[in-house]
Amino acid sequence: MRSTIRAALITAASLPLAVAVPGLAAAAAAGEVTYAFGVDGNSVTNTITNTTSGPLTCTTSLAPAPGGVLPPVWEVTGAGQTLYDSGEVQPGSTVQTVVDVPDGPYVALASCVNADNTAMWVSDYPGIGETLALFPLEAFTVEQASPVVIVPTETPAVPAPSGGQAPNPGFGSS
């Protein structure tokens, strides 16, 4: 089986998940974490709202979405992602930004895990439930699904003709 959900969508790659004893887990709820994705030039942002009582370790990552279509979950999580931002998110709102993203379509993924590794929140994705079942902690899919985002291709502006004249298609012909 391919390496699945490289850290609940790269979080495990950035922090080792300890085996948790379910009886010691603090009560967690699905609605305690939300995500809001956006594109700003060649950066993809994710506003993470954390309403838990403590800090979380969160990762926002991107994976190619050829043709603007969500690839199967195992393709996205198995290879890991190289475009990501990860760090501690205190209660409140925090923006993670993936910078210098090459032009094209991507699926934006997000995951957060609490400090004692007993609960995880992952952006919803078709088939993600089977992958989350592999982790020894309480896992929630966040209502904000993983969207396909398009990082725009910058097209150079065509200069307007001077003097209001129409361009001459025969320019340079004899």
C-alpha positions, 0 to 999 in steps of 0.5 A, a space after each residue: 500500500 502506498 504511503 497514505 496521507 503523508 501526515 494527514 495530508 503532510 502533517 505527519 511528515 512535519 510532526 510524528 504522530 504518537 500512538 494515543 490512548 483513546 481513554 486519555 483524549 480530551 473531548 474534541 469536536 468536528 466544528 472546532 477547526 475551519 479552513 478558508 482557501 484563497 489565491 493571491 497571485 502566485 500564493 495560495 492562502 488558508 485562513 485557519 480558525 481554531 476554536 479549541 482550547 490550545 495550539 494546533 500544528 497545521 499544514 496547508 499543502 498543494 498537490 497537482 490537479 491535472 485538468 482542474 480535476 480532483 485526483 484520487 486521494 491516494 495519488 494526492 497523499 501517497 507522493 507527499 507534497 512539496 508545496 506547503 506551509 506548516 506551523 503552530 496555530 493558536 486559538 483564533 484565526 491564522 493565515 498560512 500561505 504557500 508562496 511561489 506556486 507555479 502556474 496551474 491547477 492544484 488541490 488545496 489540502 489542510 490538516 491540523 493535529 492537537 498538541 497531545 496527538 489525540 485529535 486531527 482535523 482534515 479538509 474533506 476530500 473524496 475517499 479521505 475517511 478510509 485513510 483517516 481510519 488508519 490513524 490512532 486518533 480521533 479524526 474529523 473532516 472539516 466542512 470546507 472541502 479541499 478545493 481545486 485552486 487555479 494559480 493564474 498564468 500572468 499574460 503580458 499586456 498587449 500594448 494599445 495602438 498609439 493614436 487610436 489607430 487600428 493595428 496594421 496586419 500588413 506591417 512588414 510585408 511588401 
